[in-house]
Amino acid sequence: MAGPSFDRNRFAGRVAFISGVARGQGRQFAVDLAEEGADIIGFDICEDIPGASTGMATTADLEATRAAVEATGRRMVAEQADVRDYAAVQAVLDKGLAEFGRVDVVVANAGILAGAGPFWEISLQNWKDTVDTDLTGVWHTVRAATPAMIAGGRGGAIVMIASAGATKGFQNITHYVAAKTALVGMLKPMAAELGPHFIRVNALSPTNVNTAIYMTETNKRLFLPDNPNPTDEEYEIASRPQHVIPIGWMETRDTSAALRWLVSDEARYVTGLELRVDAGVVLR
């Protein structure tokens, strides 16, 4: 399959603020936006959250993202910060504004899944960590950047990374589904409030994506409970029946392509939209 094609000037002169940037979708978003001309302000927690289904990104991962962005010829402010800590998020944004003087695109991407199982067995701490990251952390990211976008007077685009699971209502991850559903619920009022400033707000809702949060033993046990040590191939085959297009998962380049369209001038009048890139998972 051919790789993505890039318009090197699509986002020339613009600056993107991205959470969860050290690996996975966040890294792909940062590098691809940079390939098309954007400078990047990005952050990640770079320390583990007890109970999370996978280890968090590391400072080495964050530096690898910075190096990949800079290899495109663009610049990046890359900082360690916990999206659950509003003051830390604001500090990253402020450092980026001091460096670049503007912010045009916001991608609220950071997310976790802490624990899985019937809702009455999910621990109170796992509920809190998941909702604080996947919902409140998104709000923190958008809230921190919005005043600067309004003050800039140039309009802009905000994308919150949700999940097709919010529509599908996957079992055994109620806390994750609840957070992503509430995230989609923020769309319409945010879009209505920011529309007069020519700032668009949309959500991107993928199905399974080949990232650390999906390729975990926790998820594999949910799909293959009777297989103590499934291979990735067995896991992919077990995941296919979820979708009308027979794949187990997508790659980060697939969500990145959709995101870049959403934040581009080609979508300049698209706002309040939940764009599902889901291989038809909600049709099953």
C-alpha positions in Angstrom: 0.0 0.0 0.0 1.3 3.4 -0.9 2.3 5.8 1.8 0.7 9.1 2.4 1.2 12.1 0.1 2.0 15.4 1.7 1.4 19.0 0.6 4.4 20.7 2.1 2.7 24.1 2.4 -0.7 23.0 3.6 -0.1 24.3 7.1 2.8 26.6 6.5 3.1 29.3 9.1 0.7 27.5 11.5 1.3 26.0 14.9 -0.3 22.9 16.4 -0.7 22.1 20.1 -0.9 18.4 20.6 -1.3 16.3 23.8 -0.1 12.7 24.1 2.5 13.5 21.5 5.3 11.1 22.5 4.2 8.0 20.5 1.3 6.4 18.7 -1.3 8.7 17.1 0.1 11.8 18.8 3.5 11.3 17.2 1.9 10.6 13.8 -0.2 13.7 14.0 2.8 15.8 15.0 5.1 14.5 12.3 2.6 14.6 9.5 1.4 18.1 10.4 5.1 19.1 10.4 5.6 17.4 7.0 2.9 19.8 5.8 4.5 22.9 7.3 3.3 23.3 10.9 5.5 23.9 13.9 4.5 21.8 17.0 3.9 22.4 20.7 3.5 19.0 22.2 3.5 17.3 25.6 3.2 13.9 27.2 3.1 12.5 30.7 6.3 10.5 30.4 5.7 8.5 33.6 3.5 5.5 34.3 0.0 5.7 35.8 -0.6 2.7 38.1 -3.4 0.5 36.8 -3.1 1.6 33.2 -3.4 -1.2 30.7 0.0 -0.3 29.3 3.1 1.7 30.4 3.0 5.3 29.4 5.4 6.9 27.0 8.9 7.8 28.2 11.0 10.9 27.9 13.0 9.0 25.2 9.8 8.6 23.2 9.1 12.3 23.5 12.6 13.1 22.3 12.1 10.7 19.4 9.0 12.7 18.4 10.9 15.9 18.6 13.7 14.5 16.4 11.2 13.3 13.9 9.5 16.7 13.7 12.8 18.5 13.4 13.8 16.1 10.6 11.0 17.6 8.5 12.6 21.0 8.9 10.0 22.3 11.3 10.4 23.2 15.0 9.0 21.7 18.1 8.5 22.7 21.8 8.3 19.3 23.5 7.6 19.1 27.2 6.7 16.6 29.9 3.3 17.4 31.5 0.4 15.5 32.9 -2.8 16.3 31.0 -4.7 15.9 34.3 -2.8 18.9 35.7 -4.3 22.1 34.2 -1.4 24.3 35.4 1.1 22.0 33.7 -0.9 22.1 30.5 -1.1 25.9 30.6 2.6 26.1 31.2 3.4 24.1 28.1 1.1 26.2 26.0 2.7 29.4 27.4 6.1 28.1 26.5 5.0 27.3 23.0 3.4 30.8 22.6 6.6 32.4 23.8 8.5 30.4 21.1 6.1 30.7 18.2 3.7 33.5 19.0 0.5 31.7 18.0 -1.5 28.6 18.0 -3.8 27.6 15.2 -4.6 23.9 15.6 -5.4 22.0 18.8 -5.3 18.2 18.9 -6.6 16.8 22.3 -5.2 13.3 21.9 -3.9 12.1 25.2 -5.8 9.0 26.5 -5.5 5.9 28.6 -7.5 2.8 29.6 -7.0 1.8 33.2 -8.4 -1.6 33.9 -11.2 -3.5 32.2 -14.1 -5.7 33.2 -17.7 -5.5 34.2 -18.5 -1.9 35.4 -19.0 -3.0 39.0 -15.5 -4.5 39.1 -13.7 -1.5 37.8 -11.8 0.1 40.7 -12.6 3.6 41.8 -9.0 4.7 41.0 -9.1 3.2 37.5 -12.4 5.0 36.9 -10.9 8.3 38.1 -7.6 8.0 36.2 -9.4 7.1 32.9 -12.1 9.9 33.1 -9.5 12.5 34.4 -7.3 11.7 31.4 -9.7 11.0 28.6 -12.3 13.6 29.4 -11.0 16.3 31.8 -7.6 16.2 30.2 -9.2 16.9 26.8 -11.1 19.9 28.3 -7.8 21.1 29.9 -6.1 21.0 26.6 -8.8 22.8 24.7 -9.4 25.3 27.5 -5.8 26.3 27.8 -5.4 27.0 24.1 -8.7 28.7 23.3 -8.0 32.2 24.7 -4.9 32.5 22.6 -6.7 31.3 19.5 -9.4 33.9 20.0 -6.9 36.7 20.7 -5.0 35.8 17.5 -8.0 36.6 15.4 -7.1 34.1 12.7 -9.6 31.4 13.5 -8.4 27.9 13.9 -9.3 24.2 14.3 -9.7 22.0 17.4 -10.0 18.2 17.1 -10.7 16.0 20.2 -9.8 12.4 19.8 -12.8 10.4 20.8 -13.7 6.7 19.9 -16.2 4.8 17.8 -16.6 2.9 21.1 -18.7 5.9 22.3 -21.3 5.0 19.7 -20.8 1.3 19.8 -20.9 1.0 23.6 -18.2 -1.7 24.0 -18.6 -3.9 27.0 -16.0 -4.1 29.9 -14.6 -0.6 29.4 -17.5 1.4 30.7 -15.3 4.1 32.1 -13.5 4.6 28.8 -16.8 4.6 26.9 -18.3 7.1 29.3 -15.4 9.5 29.0 -15.4 9.3 25.2 -19.2 9.7 25.0 -19.0 12.8 27.2 -16.2 14.2 25.0 -18.5 14.0 22.0 -21.1 15.7 24.1 -18.9 18.8 24.5 -18.7 19.2 20.7 -21.9 21.1 20.0 -21.7 23.8 22.7 -17.9 24.3 22.1 -18.5 24.6 18.3 -21.4 27.0 18.8 -19.4 29.2 21.2 -16.3 29.4 19.1 -18.0 29.6 15.7 -18.2 33.5 15.8 -14.4 33.5 16.1 -14.0 31.2 13.0 -12.7 28.5 15.3 -14.0 25.1 14.4 -14.4 22.2 16.8 -14.7 18.6 15.7 -14.1 15.1 17.1 -12.3 12.2 15.4 -13.6 8.8 16.4 -11.5 5.9 15.3 -12.0 2.2 15.7 -9.1 0.0 16.9 -5.7 1.6 16.0 -2.3 -0.1 16.1 -1.0 1.7 19.1 0.2 0.8 22.6 -3.2 1.4 24.2 -4.8 -1.2 21.9 -2.0 -3.8 21.5 -2.1 -4.7 25.2 -2.5 -8.0 27.1 -5.6 -6.5 28.7 -7.3 -6.2 25.3 -6.1 -9.5 24.0 -7.6 -11.2 27.0 -11.0 -9.5 26.2 -10.9 -10.8 22.6 -9.3 -14.2 23.3 -10.1 -15.2 26.9 -9.3 -18.9 26.3 -5.9 -18.2 24.7 -3.2 -17.6 27.3 -0.6 -16.3 24.9 -2.2 -15.1 21.6 0.0 -13.9 18.7 -0.7 -10.5 17.1 -2.0 -12.5 14.0 -4.5 -14.3 16.2 -5.5 -11.1 17.8 -6.0 -9.4 14.5 -8.2 -12.2 13.2 -10.2 -12.2 16.4 -10.8 -8.4 16.0 -12.0 -8.6 12.4 -15.6 -9.5 13.1 -16.2 -6.2 14.7 -15.9 -4.4 11.3 -17.8 -4.6 8.1 -14.5 -3.9 6.3 -12.6 -7.1 7.4 -9.7 -5.7 9.3 -8.6 -6.0 12.9 -7.3 -2.5 13.3 -6.1 0.5 11.4 -2.7 2.2 11.4 -1.9 5.7 12.8 -1.5 7.0 9.2 -5.2 6.4 8.6 -6.4 8.5 11.5 -3.7 11.1 10.7 -5.1 11.5 7.2 -8.5 12.2 8.5 -7.2 14.6 11.2 -5.2 16.6 8.7 -8.3 17.1 6.5 -10.4 18.2 9.5 -7.9 20.9 10.5 -7.2 22.1 6.9 -8.8 24.8 4.9 -10.5 22.2 2.9 -12.8 21.7 5.9 -13.1 25.3 6.7 -16.9 25.2 7.3 -16.9 21.8 9.0 -17.7 22.2 12.7 -19.6 20.3 15.4 -18.9 17.0 13.5 -18.0 13.6 14.9 -16.0 12.0 12.1 -15.9 8.3 12.5 -13.0 6.5 10.8 -14.1 3.1 12.0 -14.2 0.4 9.2 -17.9 0.2 9.9 -17.6 -1.0 13.5 -20.8 0.8 14.5 -22.7 -1.1 11.8 -22.2 -4.4 13.4 
